[in-house]
């Protein structure tokens, strides 16, 4: 079953870590992702640019409303995602705990609802070329 691991972090706390600690955590996460790939459980992951670069889109009464920034003001912002394919939820939770390591993050583990008729990753990638 596929699980999306949504990484939320306090960007100010991340900034306070400093470049050396940030690079160490990123290296550890990258090495862990390579291990997951070798085990066949890794599908995709990516960090996101800071929340200041976000754009929110809403449709109200048939009109698109576009605003800079995230939809809600919260202390933690969506900072990245990982998509894994594992046997059960407990395994996804274990992976999430290892992804956090000692960093200032929270990971939301959500099962992916796979709907018939949607393009799969291979189809989506071929359309992007």
FISE-23420 format. One record per atom (N, C-alpha, C, O): x, y, z; atom name. Coordinates in Angstrom, 2 decimals, decimal comma, always signed. Atoms other than C-alpha are relative to their C-alpha. Layout:
N
X|Y|Z|CA
...
//
This chain:
129
+0,84|-1,17|+0,00|N
+0,00|+0,00|+0,00|CA
+0,89|+1,24|+0,00|C
+1,96|+1,26|+0,62|O
-0,77|-1,23|+0,09|N
+1,20|+3,49|-0,79|CA
-0,42|+0,96|+1,12|C
-1,61|+1,08|+1,45|O
+0,23|-1,01|-1,03|N
+1,55|+6,12|+1,94|CA
+0,74|+1,27|-0,38|C
+1,89|+1,22|-0,83|O
-0,63|-1,29|+0,18|N
+2,26|+9,81|+1,58|CA
+0,41|+0,49|+1,37|C
-0,41|+0,58|+2,29|O
-0,53|-0,51|-1,26|N
+4,47|+11,12|+4,34|CA
+0,23|+1,49|-0,18|C
+1,16|+1,91|-0,86|O
-0,06|-1,45|+0,12|N
+3,89|+14,86|+4,65|CA
+0,83|+0,57|+1,13|C
+0,50|+0,40|+2,30|O
-0,91|-0,55|-1,01|N
+6,70|+16,66|+6,45|CA
-0,36|+1,45|+0,29|C
-0,36|+2,30|-0,60|O
+0,29|-1,36|-0,46|N
+5,75|+19,73|+8,46|CA
+1,12|+0,44|+0,92|C
+1,60|-0,33|+1,75|O
-1,02|-0,49|-0,88|N
+8,33|+21,91|+10,10|CA
-0,18|+1,48|+0,28|C
-0,81|+2,20|-0,49|O
-0,04|-1,40|-0,38|N
+8,76|+25,20|+11,86|CA
+1,22|+0,59|-0,70|C
+2,35|+0,31|-0,31|O
-1,11|-0,52|+0,80|N
+10,87|+27,13|+9,34|CA
+0,96|+0,83|+0,85|C
+2,16|+0,83|+0,58|O
-0,89|-0,78|-0,87|N
+12,21|+29,44|+12,06|CA
+0,91|-0,92|+0,81|C
+2,09|-0,64|+0,97|O
-0,83|+0,97|-0,74|N
+13,40|+26,45|+14,12|CA
+1,04|-0,63|-0,94|C
+2,18|-0,85|-0,53|O
-0,93|+0,55|+0,98|N
+14,98|+24,98|+10,96|CA
+1,14|+0,99|-0,25|C
+2,31|+0,60|-0,29|O
-1,02|-1,02|+0,23|N
+16,80|+28,26|+10,30|CA
+0,95|+0,13|+1,19|C
+2,14|+0,36|+1,00|O
-0,85|-0,11|-1,20|N
+18,08|+28,35|+13,90|CA
+1,01|-1,14|+0,10|C
+2,02|-1,01|+0,80|O
-0,95|+1,12|-0,05|N
+19,79|+24,98|+13,36|CA
+1,35|+0,38|-0,59|C
+2,39|-0,12|-0,15|O
-1,24|-0,39|+0,67|N
+22,37|+26,62|+11,12|CA
+0,30|-0,93|-1,16|C
-0,21|-2,04|-1,25|O
-0,29|+0,71|+1,25|N
+23,80|+25,47|+7,81|CA
+0,65|-1,36|+0,23|C
+0,30|-2,32|-0,47|O
-0,70|+1,27|-0,23|N
+26,06|+22,73|+9,21|CA
-0,97|-1,09|+0,44|C
-0,94|-2,21|-0,09|O
+0,97|+0,99|-0,50|N
+23,26|+20,97|+11,10|CA
-1,05|-0,31|-1,07|C
-1,46|-1,47|-1,22|O
+0,95|+0,23|+1,09|N
+20,81|+21,43|+8,20|CA
+0,59|-0,96|-1,03|C
-0,08|-1,89|-1,47|O
-0,65|+0,87|+0,99|N
+23,30|+19,83|+5,80|CA
+0,15|-1,42|+0,52|C
-0,02|-2,37|-0,23|O
-0,12|+1,34|-0,60|N
+23,89|+16,92|+8,21|CA
-1,34|-0,72|-0,08|C
-1,40|-1,88|-0,48|O
+1,33|+0,63|+0,04|N
+20,14|+16,25|+8,47|CA
-0,41|-0,34|-1,42|C
-1,01|-1,39|-1,65|O
+0,33|+0,28|+1,41|N
+19,71|+16,50|+4,69|CA
+0,80|-1,20|-0,52|C
+0,27|-2,03|-1,25|O
-0,82|+1,15|+0,41|N
+22,61|+14,06|+4,14|CA
-0,58|-1,30|+0,56|C
-0,69|-2,29|-0,15|O
+0,58|+1,20|-0,62|N
+21,09|+11,58|+6,62|CA
-1,29|-0,40|-0,70|C
-1,52|-1,58|-0,96|O
+1,26|+0,29|+0,69|N
+17,69|+11,87|+4,92|CA
+0,23|-0,57|-1,39|C
-0,48|-1,48|-1,82|O
-0,33|+0,49|+1,34|N
+19,24|+11,35|+1,49|CA
+0,51|-1,43|+0,06|C
+0,11|-2,27|-0,75|O
-0,52|+1,37|-0,15|N
+21,14|+8,26|+2,65|CA
-1,14|-0,96|+0,33|C
-1,19|-2,07|-0,19|O
+1,13|+0,84|-0,37|N
+17,97|+6,88|+4,22|CA
-0,89|-0,27|-1,21|C
-1,36|-1,39|-1,40|O
+0,81|+0,18|+1,21|N
+16,03|+7,47|+0,97|CA
+0,64|-1,00|-0,95|C
-0,06|-1,79|-1,58|O
-0,69|+0,97|+0,85|N
+18,69|+5,53|-0,95|CA
-0,19|-1,42|+0,53|C
-0,36|-2,36|-0,24|O
+0,27|+1,30|-0,59|N
+18,27|+2,65|+1,49|CA
-1,40|-0,49|-0,26|C
-1,61|-1,67|-0,56|O
+1,39|+0,36|+0,31|N
+14,51|+2,71|+1,02|CA
-0,16|-0,40|-1,46|C
-0,88|-1,34|-1,78|O
+0,07|+0,32|+1,43|N
+14,97|+2,71|-2,76|CA
+0,55|-1,40|-0,25|C
-0,04|-2,18|-1,00|O
-0,60|+1,33|+0,17|N
+17,24|-0,33|-2,54|CA
-0,93|-1,11|+0,49|C
-0,89|-2,23|-0,02|O
+0,93|+1,01|-0,54|N
+14,53|-2,14|-0,52|CA
-1,29|-0,07|-0,82|C
-2,13|-0,93|-0,57|O
+1,21|-0,01|+0,82|N
+11,87|-1,30|-3,14|CA
-1,17|+0,75|+0,61|C
-2,27|+0,70|+0,06|O
+1,09|-0,69|-0,69|N
+9,82|+0,83|-0,72|CA
-0,10|+1,48|-0,37|C
-1,13|+2,10|-0,13|O
-0,05|-1,42|+0,33|N
+10,81|+4,28|-1,98|CA
-0,61|+0,25|-1,37|C
-0,26|-0,44|-2,33|O
+0,57|-0,36|+1,28|N
+8,74|+5,85|-4,74|CA
+0,45|+1,39|-0,43|C
+0,82|+1,59|-1,59|O
-0,36|-1,37|+0,35|N
+9,50|+9,57|-4,60|CA
+0,05|+0,84|+1,27|C
-0,63|+0,54|+2,25|O
+0,01|-0,97|-1,10|N
+10,36|+12,43|-2,25|CA
+0,56|+1,32|-0,50|C
+1,27|+1,37|-1,51|O
-0,55|-1,30|+0,35|N
+11,16|+16,11|-2,39|CA
-0,28|+0,99|+1,12|C
-1,38|+1,05|+1,65|O
+0,27|-1,13|-0,90|N
+11,63|+19,02|-0,02|CA
-0,67|+1,11|-0,80|C
-0,62|+1,11|-2,03|O
+0,65|-1,12|+0,65|N
+9,70|+22,18|-0,78|CA
+0,75|+1,30|+0,33|C
+1,43|+1,39|+1,35|O
-0,56|-1,31|-0,29|N
+10,88|+25,78|-1,03|CA
-0,74|+0,58|+1,20|C
-1,82|+0,10|+1,55|O
+0,66|-0,59|-1,18|N
+10,03|+27,99|+1,99|CA
-1,42|+0,45|-0,28|C
-1,79|+0,73|-1,42|O
+1,42|-0,34|+0,11|N
+6,41|+28,83|+2,66|CA
-0,21|+1,39|-0,60|C
-1,27|+1,66|-1,17|O
+0,12|-1,34|+0,58|N
+7,05|+32,44|+1,59|CA
-0,14|-0,05|-1,53|C
-0,59|+0,92|-2,14|O
+0,10|+0,13|+1,46|N
+7,18|+31,14|-2,02|CA
-1,33|-0,61|-0,43|C
-1,58|-0,75|-1,62|O
+1,25|+0,69|+0,29|N
+3,74|+29,49|-1,78|CA
-1,05|+0,95|-0,58|C
-1,03|+2,16|-0,33|O
+1,17|-0,70|+0,51|N
+0,62|+30,58|-3,64|CA
-1,21|-0,86|+0,31|C
-1,21|-2,06|+0,05|O
+1,23|+0,73|-0,29|N
-2,86|+29,60|-2,49|CA
-1,07|+0,38|-1,01|C
-1,23|+1,55|-1,35|O
+1,06|-0,22|+0,98|N
-5,72|+29,20|-4,95|CA
-1,30|-0,54|+0,58|C
-1,36|-1,68|+1,05|O
+1,32|+0,40|-0,45|N
-9,37|+29,09|-3,96|CA
-0,99|+0,37|-1,10|C
-0,77|+1,33|-1,84|O
+1,07|-0,38|+0,93|N
-12,51|+29,11|-6,09|CA
-1,23|+0,24|+0,85|C
-1,69|-0,63|+1,59|O
+1,20|-0,39|-0,75|N
-15,47|+30,95|-4,60|CA
-0,97|+0,65|-0,99|C
-0,63|+1,60|-1,70|O
+1,04|-0,52|+0,89|N
-18,70|+31,59|-6,49|CA
+0,48|+0,10|-1,44|C
+0,19|+1,06|-2,15|O
-0,47|+0,07|+1,38|N
-16,99|+30,58|-9,74|CA
+1,20|+0,86|-0,32|C
+1,63|+0,90|-1,47|O
-1,16|-0,86|+0,23|N
-14,07|+32,99|-9,31|CA
+1,22|-0,55|+0,71|C
+1,13|-1,00|+1,86|O
-1,27|+0,43|-0,60|N
-10,44|+32,05|-8,68|CA
+0,56|+1,14|+0,85|C
+0,66|+2,28|+0,39|O
-0,64|-0,96|-0,89|N
-8,88|+33,82|-5,73|CA
+1,43|-0,49|+0,23|C
+1,62|-1,58|+0,77|O
-1,40|+0,38|-0,11|N
-5,07|+33,72|-5,78|CA
+0,67|+0,94|+1,00|C
+0,63|+2,16|+0,84|O
-0,70|-0,81|-0,99|N
-3,07|+34,88|-2,76|CA
+1,39|-0,58|+0,23|C
+1,61|-1,78|+0,07|O
-1,34|+0,45|-0,34|N
+0,58|+34,71|-1,80|CA
-0,04|-0,67|+1,36|C
-0,79|-0,27|+2,25|O
-0,13|+0,66|-1,29|N
+1,50|+32,36|+0,99|CA
-0,93|-1,18|+0,17|C
-1,75|-1,47|-0,71|O
+0,83|+1,18|-0,28|N
-0,13|+29,33|+2,57|CA
-1,42|+0,41|+0,36|C
-1,69|+1,57|+0,66|O
+1,41|-0,24|-0,30|N
-3,84|+29,00|+3,20|CA
-0,19|+0,41|+1,46|C
-0,95|+1,34|+1,75|O
+0,20|-0,26|-1,42|N
-3,55|+29,00|+7,00|CA
+1,32|+0,43|+0,65|C
+2,40|-0,01|+0,28|O
-1,17|-0,41|-0,77|N
-1,19|+30,71|+9,39|CA
+0,18|-1,01|+1,13|C
-0,66|-1,11|+2,02|O
-0,30|+0,98|-1,04|N
+0,37|+27,99|+11,52|CA
+1,49|+0,07|+0,31|C
+2,27|+0,63|-0,46|O
-1,41|+0,00|-0,36|N
+3,65|+27,50|+13,31|CA
+0,80|-0,95|-0,88|C
+1,94|-0,67|-1,23|O
-0,67|+0,95|+0,87|N
+4,51|+24,47|+11,19|CA
-0,58|+0,09|-1,40|C
-1,79|+0,22|-1,58|O
+0,42|-0,07|+1,39|N
+4,39|+24,56|+7,41|CA
+0,40|-1,29|-0,71|C
+1,33|-1,99|-0,30|O
-0,35|+1,16|+0,82|N
+4,42|+21,82|+4,80|CA
+1,38|+0,25|-0,60|C
+1,58|+1,24|-1,31|O
-1,38|-0,20|+0,45|N
+8,11|+21,38|+4,02|CA
+0,47|-1,01|-1,02|C
+1,53|-0,83|-1,62|O
-0,40|+1,01|+0,97|N
+8,21|+18,29|+1,82|CA
-0,88|-1,22|+0,11|C
-1,81|-1,29|+0,91|O
+0,80|+1,22|+0,00|N
+6,85|+14,88|+1,08|CA
+0,88|-1,19|-0,39|C
+1,92|-1,03|-1,03|O
-0,59|+1,26|+0,46|N
+7,86|+11,27|+0,62|CA
-1,17|-0,92|-0,34|C
-2,20|-0,91|+0,33|O
+1,01|+0,99|+0,39|N
+5,85|+8,59|-1,14|CA
+0,65|-1,36|+0,09|C
+1,66|-1,63|-0,57|O
-0,56|+1,33|-0,20|N
+6,49|+5,03|-0,03|CA
-1,04|-1,06|-0,31|C
-2,24|-0,79|-0,28|O
+0,88|+1,13|+0,26|N
+5,03|+1,64|-0,89|CA
+0,41|-1,10|+0,96|C
+1,45|-1,74|+0,78|O
-0,34|+0,94|-1,06|N
+4,96|-0,62|+2,16|CA
-1,16|-0,95|+0,26|C
-2,27|-0,76|-0,25|O
+1,01|+1,02|-0,26|N
+3,05|-3,60|+3,48|CA
-1,13|+0,49|+0,90|C
-2,27|+0,07|+0,73|O
+1,02|-0,43|-0,94|N
+1,20|-1,79|+6,28|CA
+0,36|+1,34|+0,64|C
+1,49|+1,82|+0,52|O
-0,15|-1,31|-0,61|N
+0,73|+1,45|+8,20|CA
+1,16|+0,06|+0,99|C
+1,89|+1,04|+1,01|O
-1,07|-0,02|-1,00|N
+3,13|+0,50|+10,99|CA
+1,37|+0,19|-0,65|C
+2,24|+0,86|-0,10|O
-1,27|-0,16|+0,72|N
+5,95|+0,26|+8,47|CA
+0,16|+1,44|-0,49|C
+1,26|+1,99|-0,44|O
-0,05|-1,41|+0,42|N
+5,08|+3,71|+7,10|CA
+0,32|+0,90|+1,19|C
+1,08|+1,86|+1,05|O
-0,27|-0,78|-1,21|N
+5,11|+5,09|+10,67|CA
+1,47|-0,14|+0,40|C
+2,10|+0,85|+0,79|O
-1,42|+0,21|-0,32|N
+8,54|+3,54|+11,30|CA
+0,89|+0,81|-0,94|C
+1,87|+1,42|-0,50|O
-0,77|-0,78|+0,97|N
+9,86|+5,14|+8,12|CA
-0,09|+1,48|+0,33|C
+0,91|+2,19|+0,29|O
+0,18|-1,41|-0,35|N
+8,40|+8,51|+9,13|CA
+0,87|+0,38|+1,19|C
+1,50|+1,44|+1,19|O
-0,82|-0,28|-1,18|N
+10,13|+8,32|+12,51|CA
+1,48|+0,09|-0,36|C
+2,20|+0,93|+0,18|O
-1,42|-0,04|+0,42|N
+13,47|+7,61|+10,83|CA
+0,27|+1,20|-0,88|C
+1,38|+1,74|-0,85|O
-0,19|-1,18|+0,83|N
+12,95|+10,44|+8,35|CA
+0,18|+1,25|+0,85|C
+0,97|+2,13|+0,51|O
-0,10|-1,16|-0,88|N
+12,51|+12,94|+11,18|CA
+1,40|+0,07|+0,61|C
+1,99|+1,15|+0,69|O
-1,30|-0,02|-0,66|N
+15,73|+11,88|+12,88|CA
-0,03|+0,94|+1,18|C
-0,92|+0,84|+2,04|O
-0,05|-0,95|-1,10|N
+16,70|+14,67|+15,22|CA
-0,45|+1,39|-0,44|C
-0,23|+2,37|+0,26|O
+0,42|-1,29|+0,53|N
+15,21|+17,43|+13,08|CA
-1,30|+0,49|+0,61|C
-2,04|-0,29|+1,21|O
+1,21|-0,59|-0,57|N
+12,42|+19,82|+14,10|CA
-1,20|-0,16|-0,92|C
-1,67|+0,82|-1,50|O
+1,07|+0,24|+0,96|N
+9,65|+18,20|+12,08|CA
-1,08|-0,90|+0,58|C
-0,87|-1,58|+1,58|O
+1,11|+0,91|-0,27|N
+6,32|+16,41|+12,28|CA
-0,35|-0,61|-1,35|C
-0,39|+0,09|-2,36|O
+0,38|+0,64|+1,26|N
+5,34|+13,86|+9,65|CA
-1,40|-0,59|+0,14|C
-1,66|-1,40|+1,03|O
+1,35|+0,54|+0,08|N
+1,72|+13,14|+8,82|CA
+0,04|-1,17|-0,97|C
+0,48|-1,03|-2,11|O
+0,00|+1,22|+0,82|N
+1,29|+9,59|+7,48|CA
-1,43|-0,22|-0,49|C
-2,35|-0,40|+0,30|O
+1,33|+0,15|+0,58|N
-1,63|+9,25|+5,07|CA
+0,01|-1,07|-1,07|C
+0,86|-1,04|-1,96|O
+0,10|+0,97|+1,07|N
-2,66|+6,25|+2,98|CA
-0,47|+0,69|-1,28|C
-1,30|+1,61|-1,24|O
+0,37|-0,56|+1,30|N
-2,98|+7,05|-0,71|CA
-1,21|-0,75|-0,52|C
-1,22|-1,98|-0,56|O
+1,19|+0,58|+0,59|N
-6,39|+6,45|-2,22|CA
+0,23|-0,07|-1,51|C
+0,26|+0,95|-2,19|O
-0,28|+0,18|+1,43|N
-5,70|+5,00|-5,66|CA
-1,31|-0,17|-0,74|C
-2,06|-1,12|-0,50|O
+1,24|+0,01|+0,77|N
-8,51|+5,74|-8,08|CA
+0,25|-0,49|-1,42|C
+1,21|-0,06|-2,06|O
-0,11|+0,47|+1,38|N
-9,00|+3,90|-11,35|CA
-0,21|+1,18|-0,94|C
-1,03|+2,06|-0,68|O
+0,16|-1,03|+1,00|N
-8,63|+6,12|-14,37|CA
+0,98|+1,16|+0,11|C
+1,14|+1,93|-0,84|O
-1,01|-1,05|-0,12|N
-5,98|+8,46|-12,98|CA
+1,29|-0,47|-0,67|C
+1,59|-1,66|-0,66|O
-1,27|+0,43|+0,61|N
-2,65|+8,49|-14,84|CA
+0,96|-0,46|+1,09|C
+1,02|+0,13|+2,16|O
-0,99|+0,45|-0,97|N
+0,04|+6,52|-13,05|CA
+1,28|+0,79|-0,20|C
+1,39|+1,58|-1,14|O
-1,24|-0,76|+0,04|N
+3,53|+7,87|-12,41|CA
+0,68|-0,13|-1,36|C
+1,14|+0,87|-1,91|O
-0,67|+0,21|+1,28|N
+4,96|+6,35|-15,58|CA
-0,70|+0,81|-1,09|C
-0,04|+1,46|-1,90|O
+0,75|-0,78|+0,99|N
+2,17|+7,89|-17,70|CA
+0,24|+1,49|+0,19|C
+0,44|+2,22|-0,78|O
-0,19|-1,42|-0,28|N
+2,58|+11,26|-15,98|CA
+1,38|+0,45|-0,44|C
+1,52|+1,53|-1,01|O
-1,36|-0,37|+0,39|N
+6,33|+11,26|-16,57|CA
+0,14|+0,06|-1,51|C
+0,83|+0,93|-2,03|O
-0,13|-0,02|+1,46|N
+5,95|+10,42|-20,24|CA
-0,68|+1,22|-0,59|C
-0,28|+1,71|-1,64|O
+0,68|-1,20|+0,48|N
+3,55|+13,34|-20,64|CA
+0,85|+1,25|+0,22|C
+0,69|+2,23|-0,51|O
-0,81|-1,16|-0,30|N
+6,10|+15,73|-19,13|CA
+1,19|+0,16|-0,93|C
+1,78|+1,24|-0,98|O
-1,18|-0,06|+0,86|N
+8,83|+14,94|-21,65|CA
-0,24|+0,80|-1,25|C
+0,66|+0,94|-2,07|O
//
